[in-house]
Amino acid sequence: MRVTKTLAFAGLFAAAAAAHAAPVTYRLDPNHTMVLFSWSHFGFSHPTADLHLGQGTLTFDPQHPEQARVEVSLPLDGLDTHAPALDEHLKKPDFFDAARYPVVTYRSTKVEPLGGNRFRVTGDLTVHGTTRPVVLEATLNKLGPHPMTKKASIGFDATGSLKRSDFGVSMYVPNVSDEISLRITTEGSVAQ
C-alpha cells in the first residue's frame, strides 16, 4: 500500500510540475526576421527599409505571458533600403551616424496580454545613442515544434511607431516624416 501511495504522489508531483512549465528561451532566426520601417518622403512616396537582425532572444511561457522578455540587436551595417546610395546616406552623421552608434537595440520592459494571441510590449529602444520607450502591438502567430527541425519554436508579428526626432535623428523633418512606422515579423527556436 505504501508503494502505491508513493507512486501516486510521484505521479501527482510530475503532473503538477508539467502544468507549471518553466519559461522557454528561443533564439530568433535572422533568416526569418524582418524589422521594417517606413516613412513619408515629401508626401510623394513611402519608402521601406529593413534592419537585419544581429542577435535576438525571446523568453516566453504561455502560462505566464506577462513575464515574457525580448532582446534584440540590429547592426546598422545590415540596413537595407534597396537603394545602396540611400543606405550609405542614412549611415552618415546627419542620420544614424553608424560609425559612432553602430547598433540599434530593443529590450522589453513590460508585456501586457490583451486576450487571445495579442500582446502589448513596451521596451527600451536605443538608436543614435538615445534610449526611449517604444510600444509594440504583437501577435503570437504559432507556438510548437517546427515541422522542419522538430525544435520547439515560436513566431510573432508586431507593429508600432516612433518619432525619429525623439532619438536625435531629425534631418529634413517635417518634409521627410518624423513619424516612422514599424512592422516586424520573427520566428525563433530553442537552441540545442
VOBAVEX-483517 format. One record per residue: x, y, z of N, C-alpha, C in turn; residue in three letters. Coordinates in steps of 0.1 Angstrom, whole numbers, padded with zeros to 4 digits, always signed. Atoms other than C-alpha are relative to their C-alpha. Layout:
XYZXYZXYZALA
...
END
This chain:
+0008-0012+0000+0000+0000+0000+0009+0013+0000MET
-0009-0012-0001+0028+0024+0009+0006+0003-0014ARG
-0006-0001+0014+0044+0018-0026-0010+0007-0009VAL
+0010-0005+0009+0011+0026-0043-0002+0015+0003THR
+0001-0014-0004+0008+0059-0023+0012+0008-0005LYS
-0013-0007+0004+0044+0068-0031-0001+0003-0015THR
+0001-0002+0014+0038+0062-0068-0010+0010-0004LEU
+0011-0009+0003+0005+0081-0068+0005+0014+0003ALA
-0005-0014-0004+0022+0111-0050+0011+0004-0011PHE
-0010-0004+0010+0051+0110-0075-0006+0003-0013ALA
+0007-0003+0012+0027+0109-0104-0007+0014+0001GLY
+0006-0013-0002+0008+0139-0090+0010+0011+0000LEU
-0010-0010+0000+0040+0158-0084+0005+0003-0015PHE
-0004-0001+0014+0051+0151-0120-0010+0008-0008ALA
+0010-0007+0007+0018+0163-0133-0001+0015+0003ALA
+0000-0014-0004+0019+0195-0113+0012+0007-0006ALA
-0012-0007+0006+0055+0202-0125-0002+0002-0015ALA
+0002-0002+0014+0044+0197-0161-0010+0011-0002ALA
+0010-0011+0002+0014+0221-0156+0006+0013+0002ALA
-0006-0012-0002+0038+0247-0144+0014+0001-0007HIS
-0012+0001+0007+0064+0245-0171+0007+0013+0001ALA
-0009-0011-0001+0093+0269-0170+0000+0008-0013ALA
-0001-0008+0013+0097+0298-0195+0011-0006-0009PRO
-0010+0005+0010+0115+0288-0227+0006+0012-0007VAL
-0007-0010+0007+0141+0309-0243+0003-0004-0015THR
-0002+0003+0014+0141+0310-0281+0010+0009-0006TYR
-0009-0009+0007+0169+0323-0303-0007+0004-0013ARG
+0006-0005+0012+0155+0345-0331+0008-0003-0012LEU
-0006+0004+0012+0163+0334-0366+0002+0012-0009ASP
-0002-0011+0009+0180+0362-0387-0006-0002-0014PRO
+0005+0003+0014+0168+0344-0419-0015+0001+0000ASN
+0014-0001+0000+0132+0346-0408-0005+0012+0009HIS
+0003-0012-0008+0132+0380-0391+0001+0012-0009THR
-0001-0012+0008+0124+0413-0408-0005+0011+0010MET
+0003-0012-0007+0124+0447-0390-0001+0011-0010VAL
+0003-0010+0011+0108+0470-0415-0004+0013+0006LEU
+0005-0013-0003+0104+0507-0411-0002+0009-0012PHE
+0004-0008+0012+0088+0532-0434-0003+0014+0004SER
+0001-0015-0003+0084+0570-0437-0006+0006-0012TRP
+0005-0008+0011+0068+0596-0459+0012+0009-0006SER
-0010-0008+0006+0092+0612-0484-0006+0011-0008HIS
+0006-0012+0006+0079+0647-0491-0014-0002-0004PHE
+0014+0003+0003+0044+0632-0493-0001-0008-0014GLY
+0001+0006+0013+0053+0616-0527+0000-0015+0001PHE
-0001+0014-0001+0062+0581-0516+0002-0004+0015SER
-0001+0006-0014+0065+0558-0485+0011-0011-0001HIS
-0010+0011+0001+0099+0540-0488+0000-0009+0013PRO
-0002+0009-0011+0106+0510-0466+0014-0005+0000THR
-0013+0005-0001+0139+0498-0452-0001-0012+0010ALA
-0001+0012-0008+0149+0466-0434+0013+0001+0009ASP
-0012+0001-0008+0172+0464-0404+0002-0015+0003LEU
-0002+0014-0002+0186+0429-0404+0004-0003+0015HIS
-0002+0005-0013+0187+0410-0371+0015-0004+0002LEU
-0013+0005-0003+0221+0406-0355-0002-0012+0010GLY
+0003+0010-0010+0211+0387-0324-0013+0003+0007GLN
+0012-0002-0007+0179+0382-0306-0005-0012+0008GLY
+0006+0011-0008+0162+0361-0279-0014+0005+0005THR
+0013-0002-0005+0126+0358-0268-0003-0011+0011LEU
+0003+0010-0010+0117+0341-0235-0015+0001+0002THR
+0014+0000+0000+0081+0330-0233-0006-0012+0007PHE
+0007+0011-0007+0058+0309-0210-0015+0003-0003ASP
+0015-0003+0003+0022+0306-0223-0008+0000+0013PRO
+0007-0001-0012+0011+0301-0187+0001+0014+0007GLN
-0003-0013-0006+0026+0335-0177+0006+0009-0011HIS
-0005-0008+0011+0029+0356-0209+0004+0014+0005PRO
-0004-0014-0005+0032+0388-0188+0015+0000+0004GLU
-0014+0000-0003+0067+0376-0179+0009-0002-0012GLN
-0008+0002+0012+0079+0373-0215+0010+0012-0001ALA
-0011-0010+0002+0111+0391-0224+0005-0002-0014ARG
-0006+0001+0014+0126+0400-0258+0012+0010+0001VAL
-0012-0008+0001+0160+0414-0265+0006-0002-0014GLU
-0006+0001+0014+0174+0422-0300+0010+0010-0002VAL
-0010-0010+0005+0204+0439-0316-0001+0000-0015SER
+0001-0002+0014+0202+0453-0351+0012+0008-0005LEU
-0012-0008+0005+0236+0463-0366-0004+0008-0012PRO
+0003-0008+0011+0233+0492-0389+0008-0003-0013LEU
-0006+0004+0012+0257+0476-0413-0009-0009-0008ASP
+0010+0008+0007+0227+0454-0422-0012+0008-0005GLY
+0011-0009+0005+0205+0484-0431-0002-0002-0015LEU
+0003+0003+0014+0188+0477-0465-0012+0008-0004ASP
+0011-0008+0006+0167+0503-0483-0003-0004-0015THR
+0000+0004+0014+0172+0485-0517+0005+0011-0009HIS
-0006-0011+0008+0190+0517-0528+0013+0003+0007ALA
-0013-0001-0006+0227+0515-0520+0005+0014+0004PRO
-0004-0014-0003+0233+0553-0521-0008+0005+0012ALA
+0008-0004-0012+0204+0558-0496+0005-0007+0012LEU
-0005+0007-0011+0218+0531-0474+0012+0007+0006ASP
-0012-0008-0005+0251+0550-0472-0003+0013+0006GLU
+0004-0013-0005+0234+0583-0467-0006-0001+0014HIS
+0007+0002-0013+0213+0570-0438+0010-0004+0011LEU
-0010+0004-0010+0245+0557-0421+0009+0012+0004LYS
-0008-0012-0002+0261+0592-0422-0004+0007+0013LYS
+0003-0007-0012+0262+0616-0392-0013+0008+0001PRO
+0012-0008+0000+0232+0636-0403-0013-0009+0002ASP
+0011+0009-0003+0210+0605-0398+0004-0010+0011PHE
-0003+0010-0010+0221+0573-0379+0014+0001+0006PHE
-0014-0001-0005+0258+0581-0375+0005-0013+0004ASP
-0003+0014-0002+0266+0544-0378+0014-0002+0005ALA
-0014+0001-0004+0303+0550-0372+0001+0001+0015ALA
+0000-0002-0015+0296+0562-0336-0010-0009+0007ARG
+0011+0007-0006+0264+0543-0330-0004-0012-0009TYR
+0001+0011+0011+0267+0510-0350-0012-0010+0002PRO
+0010+0010-0003+0239+0490-0333-0013+0007+0006VAL
+0013-0004-0006+0202+0496-0326-0004-0012+0009VAL
+0004+0011-0009+0188+0476-0296-0014+0003+0005THR
+0014+0000-0006+0154+0468-0282+0000-0010+0012TYR
+0002+0008-0011+0148+0454-0247-0013+0002+0006ARG
+0013-0001-0006+0113+0447-0234+0001+0003+0015SER
+0001-0004-0015+0104+0462-0200-0014-0005+0006THR
+0013+0004-0005+0067+0451-0198-0008-0007-0012LYS
+0008+0007+0010+0044+0427-0216-0014-0001+0006VAL
+0014+0001-0005+0006+0430-0213-0008-0009-0009GLU
+0009+0008+0008-0016+0402-0225-0013+0007-0003PRO
+0012-0007+0004-0046+0416-0244-0012-0009-0003LEU
+0011+0010+0003-0066+0384-0248+0004-0007-0013GLY
-0003+0008+0012-0063+0356-0273+0015+0000-0002GLY
-0014+0000+0004-0029+0358-0291+0006+0014-0001ASN
-0005-0014+0002-0024+0396-0288+0006+0005+0013ARG
-0007-0005-0012+0000+0414-0265+0005+0015-0003PHE
-0007-0014+0001+0013+0450-0259+0013-0001+0007ARG
-0013+0002-0005+0050+0450-0255+0006+0014+0001VAL
-0007-0013-0002+0068+0481-0240+0014-0003+0002THR
-0014+0002-0002+0105+0483-0243+0008+0012-0003GLY
-0010-0011+0002+0136+0505-0244+0007-0002-0014ASP
-0006-0001+0013+0147+0513-0280+0012+0009+0001LEU
-0011-0009+0000+0182+0527-0283+0005+0001-0015THR
-0004-0004+0014+0190+0545-0316+0008+0013+0002VAL
-0007-0013+0000+0217+0571-0322+0005+0004+0014HIS
-0005-0003-0013+0229+0568-0286-0011+0005+0010GLY
+0011-0004-0009+0194+0577-0272-0009-0011+0002THR
+0009+0010-0003+0171+0554-0254-0014+0006+0004THR
+0014-0004-0002+0133+0559-0254-0009-0012+0000ARG
+0010+0011+0001+0103+0537-0247-0008-0001-0013PRO
+0008+0002+0012+0085+0522-0277-0009-0011+0003VAL
+0010+0011-0002+0053+0502-0276-0003-0007-0013VAL
+0003+0008+0012+0047+0474-0300-0013-0008+0003LEU
+0012+0009-0001+0013+0456-0306+0004-0013-0007GLU
-0005+0012+0005+0023+0420-0310-0011-0011-0001ALA
+0009+0011+0001+0005+0389-0322+0008-0013-0001THR
-0006+0013+0000+0016+0353-0314-0006-0007-0012LEU
+0005+0007+0012+0014+0335-0348-0001-0015+0003ASN
+0000+0015-0002+0024+0300-0337+0010-0003+0011LYS
-0009+0005-0010+0040+0281-0308-0001-0015-0001LEU
+0000+0014+0001+0051+0245-0312+0012-0005-0007GLY
-0011+0006+0007+0075+0221-0329+0001+0005-0014PRO
-0001-0004+0014+0089+0234-0362+0000-0012-0009HIS
+0001+0012+0009+0080+0210-0390+0013-0005-0006PRO
-0013+0004+0007+0115+0210-0405+0011-0004+0010MET
-0011+0003-0009+0138+0210-0374-0005-0008+0012THR
+0007+0006-0012+0113+0195-0348+0004+0007+0013LYS
-0003-0007-0012+0127+0220-0323-0012+0009+0004LYS
+0011-0009-0005+0103+0240-0301+0003+0014-0006ALA
-0001-0013+0008+0096+0272-0320-0011+0009+0003SER
+0010-0010-0002+0077+0304-0318+0001+0011-0011ILE
+0001-0010+0010+0066+0331-0342-0009+0012+0003GLY
+0007-0012-0004+0054+0367-0337+0000+0010-0012PHE
+0000-0012+0008+0044+0397-0357-0003+0012+0009ASP
+0002-0012-0008+0044+0433-0343+0000+0012-0008ALA
+0000-0013+0006+0037+0468-0353+0001+0011+0010THR
-0002-0011-0009+0044+0502-0338+0004+0012-0008GLY
-0004-0012+0007+0055+0537-0345+0009+0008+0010SER
-0008-0008-0008+0080+0562-0332+0003+0013-0007LEU
-0004-0013+0006+0092+0598-0338+0015+0000+0000LYS
-0015+0001+0001+0128+0598-0351+0006+0012+0007ARG
-0006-0012-0007+0133+0633-0336+0003-0003+0014SER
-0002+0004-0014+0130+0617-0302+0013-0007+0002ASP
-0013+0007+0000+0162+0599-0310+0012+0008-0006PHE
-0010-0009+0005+0181+0629-0323+0003-0002-0015GLY
-0001+0002+0015+0175+0619-0360-0011+0008-0007VAL
+0011-0009+0004+0156+0649-0373+0003+0007-0013SER
-0003-0006+0013+0172+0658-0406-0012+0000-0010MET
+0011-0002+0010+0145+0671-0431-0014-0001+0005TYR
+0014-0001-0005+0116+0670-0407-0005+0014-0002VAL
+0011+0009+0002+0088+0677-0415-0002-0006-0014PRO
+0002+0004+0014+0092+0672-0452+0002-0015-0002ASN
-0001+0014-0001+0106+0637-0446-0005-0003+0014VAL
+0008+0001-0012+0082+0625-0419+0008-0003+0012SER
-0006+0003-0013+0092+0625-0383-0005-0014+0005ASP
+0006+0013-0004+0068+0595-0377+0005-0011-0009GLU
-0005+0012+0007+0083+0562-0386-0009-0012+0004ILE
+0009+0012-0003+0060+0531-0389+0009-0012+0000SER
-0008+0012-0001+0074+0498-0378-0009-0012-0002LEU
+0007+0013+0002+0064+0463-0389+0011-0011+0001ARG
-0010+0011-0004+0082+0432-0375-0006-0013-0002ILE
+0004+0014+0000+0079+0395-0382+0013-0008+0004THR
-0011+0007-0004+0101+0370-0365-0004-0014+0004THR
+0001+0014-0005+0105+0333-0356+0013-0004+0006GLU
-0012+0005-0007+0129+0315-0333-0003-0014+0005GLY
+0000+0014-0005+0137+0281-0320+0009-0001+0012SER
-0009+0002-0012+0152+0267-0288+0013-0004-0006VAL
-0013+0003+0004+0189+0265-0292+0004-0014+0006ALA
-0004+0013-0005+0202+0229-0289+0013-0004-0005GLN
END
